[in-house]
Amino acid sequence: MQKLKTVTITFLFLISYCITTKAQPSLGKNDPAAKKILDAVSITFKTFKGVQANYTFKVQNKKGEKQGEKTGLVYMKGAKYKIVDKVLQIFCNGKTTWRYDAEAKEVTVSAVDESTQALTPQKLFTNFYDKDFLYKLNGVKSNMAEIQLTPTDKRVKYHTVYLYVNKNNNTITSAKVLETAGNIYLYSISNMKTNVNLKDEDFTFDKKKYPGVEEITQ
């Protein structure tokens, strides 16, 4: 389970797997059909007032054997997001990110760096794919589209991402990330609410509510 705590891909709303290297120039052509679907997801997301959803995150090794699983909640409002599970809470107000570990009783504080390729919930639902990936539509089955993303920077820790988009409502329902080392990360979203009244302070870590917590600044 330690693997689940230390891996912080924030895909699908959740999932904060930060890549600290810059993307290289595009190496090929993208699929217009895939772009049409991804653009629709981005446009739809911008109409949401505030988002709350449940997520499930699973890890498998290269043999497909389950290594762990965790569930939690994700909240989003504009450039802000919050991810909550039994141990870890991630707050981001668009400028600063706090990662609070309840077991260690410590919070790690870092500035949001837009120059990195951090796959935050917002980037997943905006046009990040135009800059960092080659993409193609693999097919559509029962109104569920599978889009394959290949990072243009070959130094990143994964080689392929599969997004699954519900074309009925233009939302991403799940994703599969294939790590270069062989691990597979599976994400799924459920019970999404798109008109939740969220306050700006919900996305800021309030140290007064967590007495005795050690603060680590990066």
C-alpha positions as CSV (number, residue, x, y, z in Angstrom):
1,M,0.0,0.0,0.0
2,Q,3.0,2.3,0.4
3,K,3.2,2.3,-3.4
4,L,-0.3,3.8,-3.6
5,K,0.7,6.6,-1.1
6,T,3.8,7.6,-2.9
7,V,2.5,7.5,-6.4
8,T,0.8,10.8,-7.0
9,I,-0.6,10.7,-10.5
10,T,-3.5,13.0,-10.5
11,F,-5.2,11.8,-13.5
12,L,-8.8,11.8,-13.9
13,F,-9.3,14.2,-11.3
14,L,-7.4,12.7,-9.0
15,I,-4.5,11.9,-9.7
16,S,-1.3,13.8,-9.4
17,Y,1.6,12.2,-11.1
18,C,4.0,15.0,-11.7
19,I,6.6,14.9,-14.5
20,T,9.4,17.4,-13.9
21,T,10.7,17.5,-17.4
22,K,9.5,19.7,-20.3
23,A,7.8,18.2,-23.3
24,Q,9.7,18.0,-26.6
25,P,8.2,19.3,-29.9
26,S,5.5,17.2,-31.5
27,L,7.0,14.3,-33.5
28,G,4.0,13.4,-35.7
29,K,0.4,14.1,-36.7
30,N,-2.6,13.9,-34.4
31,D,-5.9,12.3,-35.2
32,P,-8.6,14.9,-35.9
33,A,-11.3,12.5,-34.7
34,A,-9.6,12.2,-31.3
35,K,-9.1,15.9,-31.1
36,K,-12.8,16.6,-31.7
37,I,-13.7,14.4,-28.7
38,L,-11.0,15.8,-26.5
39,D,-12.0,19.4,-27.4
40,A,-15.6,18.6,-26.5
41,V,-14.5,17.3,-23.1
42,S,-12.6,20.6,-22.5
43,I,-15.5,22.8,-23.6
44,T,-17.9,20.8,-21.4
45,F,-15.7,21.0,-18.3
46,K,-15.5,24.8,-18.5
47,T,-19.3,24.9,-18.1
48,F,-19.2,23.2,-14.7
49,K,-19.7,25.4,-11.6
50,G,-18.0,23.0,-9.2
51,V,-17.2,19.3,-9.5
52,Q,-17.3,16.5,-6.9
53,A,-16.7,12.9,-7.8
54,N,-15.6,9.6,-6.4
55,Y,-12.5,7.9,-7.8
56,T,-10.9,4.5,-7.6
57,F,-7.1,4.1,-8.2
58,K,-5.7,0.6,-8.8
59,V,-2.1,-0.5,-9.4
60,Q,-1.1,-3.7,-11.3
61,N,2.4,-5.1,-12.1
62,K,3.5,-6.0,-15.6
63,K,1.9,-9.5,-15.1
64,G,-1.5,-7.9,-14.4
65,E,-1.3,-8.8,-10.7
66,K,-3.1,-6.4,-8.3
67,Q,-0.6,-4.4,-6.2
68,G,-3.1,-2.2,-4.4
69,E,-6.2,-0.1,-4.5
70,K,-7.4,3.2,-3.0
71,T,-10.6,5.2,-3.2
72,G,-11.4,8.8,-2.4
73,L,-13.1,12.0,-3.4
74,V,-12.0,14.8,-5.8
75,Y,-13.2,18.4,-5.9
76,M,-12.6,20.9,-8.6
77,K,-13.4,24.6,-9.2
78,G,-11.6,26.4,-12.0
79,A,-7.8,26.1,-11.5
80,K,-8.4,24.7,-7.9
81,Y,-8.7,21.1,-6.8
82,K,-8.7,19.0,-3.7
83,I,-8.2,15.2,-3.5
84,V,-9.1,13.3,-0.3
85,D,-8.6,9.6,0.7
86,K,-8.1,7.9,4.1
87,V,-4.5,9.1,4.5
88,L,-3.6,11.7,1.9
89,Q,-5.2,15.1,1.2
90,I,-4.0,17.3,-1.6
91,F,-5.1,20.9,-1.7
92,C,-4.4,23.3,-4.6
93,N,-5.6,26.8,-4.9
94,G,-4.1,27.4,-8.3
95,K,-0.9,28.9,-6.9
96,T,0.2,26.6,-4.0
97,T,-0.1,22.9,-3.5
98,W,-0.3,21.2,0.0
99,R,0.1,17.5,0.4
100,Y,-1.1,16.5,3.8
101,D,-0.1,13.0,5.1
102,A,-2.3,12.1,8.1
103,E,-0.1,9.1,9.1
104,A,3.1,11.1,9.1
105,K,1.4,14.2,10.4
106,E,3.2,16.4,7.9
107,V,2.2,18.7,5.1
108,T,4.4,19.3,2.1
109,V,4.0,22.8,0.6
110,S,5.1,23.6,-3.0
111,A,4.4,26.3,-5.5
112,V,2.4,25.4,-8.6
113,D,4.9,25.4,-11.6
114,E,3.0,25.8,-14.8
115,S,6.2,25.0,-16.8
116,T,6.2,21.4,-15.6
117,Q,4.1,18.7,-17.2
118,A,2.1,18.0,-14.0
119,L,-1.1,16.2,-15.0
120,T,-3.5,18.0,-12.7
121,P,-7.3,17.5,-12.9
122,Q,-7.6,20.8,-14.8
123,K,-5.0,19.9,-17.4
124,L,-6.8,16.7,-18.0
125,F,-9.9,18.5,-18.9
126,T,-8.3,21.3,-20.9
127,N,-6.2,21.3,-24.1
128,F,-3.0,20.0,-22.4
129,Y,-3.0,17.2,-25.0
130,D,-2.1,19.6,-27.8
131,K,1.2,20.3,-26.2
132,D,2.4,17.2,-24.6
133,F,1.0,14.2,-26.5
134,L,0.3,12.6,-29.8
135,Y,-3.2,11.2,-29.8
136,K,-5.4,8.9,-31.8
137,L,-8.9,7.5,-31.6
138,N,-8.8,3.7,-31.3
139,G,-12.5,3.2,-31.6
140,V,-16.0,3.8,-30.1
141,K,-18.1,1.1,-28.5
142,S,-21.5,1.9,-27.0
143,N,-20.8,5.6,-27.1
144,M,-17.5,5.0,-25.1
145,A,-14.5,6.3,-27.0
146,E,-11.0,5.0,-26.4
147,I,-8.3,7.6,-27.1
148,Q,-4.6,6.7,-27.0
149,L,-2.1,9.3,-25.9
150,T,1.7,9.0,-26.4
151,P,3.9,11.5,-24.7
152,T,6.2,13.4,-27.0
153,D,8.9,13.6,-24.3
154,K,10.4,10.1,-24.1
155,R,12.1,10.9,-20.8
156,V,8.8,10.6,-18.8
157,K,8.0,7.6,-16.7
158,Y,5.2,6.2,-18.8
159,H,4.8,5.5,-22.4
160,T,1.1,5.3,-23.1
161,V,-2.1,6.6,-21.7
162,Y,-5.6,5.4,-22.6
163,L,-8.5,7.7,-21.9
164,Y,-12.1,6.5,-22.0
165,V,-14.7,9.2,-22.8
166,N,-18.4,9.0,-22.5
167,K,-19.6,10.7,-25.7
168,N,-23.1,11.1,-24.4
169,N,-22.0,13.7,-21.9
170,N,-18.4,14.5,-23.0
171,T,-16.8,13.4,-19.7
172,I,-13.8,11.2,-19.0
173,T,-14.9,8.1,-17.0
174,S,-11.6,6.2,-16.7
175,A,-8.0,6.1,-17.7
176,K,-5.1,3.5,-17.9
177,V,-1.5,4.6,-17.6
178,L,1.3,2.2,-18.8
179,E,4.5,3.0,-16.9
180,T,7.8,2.4,-18.6
181,A,8.9,0.1,-15.7
182,G,5.9,-2.1,-16.4
183,N,3.4,-1.1,-13.8
184,I,-0.2,-0.3,-14.9
185,Y,-2.2,2.5,-13.2
186,L,-6.0,2.3,-13.5
187,Y,-8.3,5.2,-12.7
188,S,-12.1,5.4,-12.7
189,I,-14.6,8.1,-11.8
190,S,-18.2,7.7,-10.6
191,N,-21.0,9.8,-9.0
192,M,-19.8,13.0,-10.7
193,K,-21.7,16.1,-9.6
194,T,-21.1,19.2,-11.7
195,N,-22.9,22.0,-10.0
196,V,-21.5,21.8,-6.4
197,N,-21.2,25.0,-4.4
198,L,-17.5,25.0,-3.5
199,K,-15.7,27.9,-1.6
200,D,-12.3,29.1,-2.5
201,E,-11.1,28.3,1.1
202,D,-11.9,24.7,0.5
203,F,-8.8,24.4,-1.6
204,T,-6.4,25.9,0.9
205,F,-4.7,23.9,3.7
206,D,-5.7,25.5,7.1
207,K,-2.9,24.6,9.5
208,K,-5.1,25.6,12.4
209,K,-7.3,22.6,11.7
210,Y,-4.4,20.2,12.0
211,P,-2.5,20.8,15.3
212,G,0.9,19.4,15.6
213,V,1.4,19.0,11.9
214,E,5.0,19.5,10.6
215,E,5.3,21.8,7.6
216,I,7.8,21.0,4.9
217,T,8.5,23.5,2.2
218,Q,9.8,22.5,-1.2
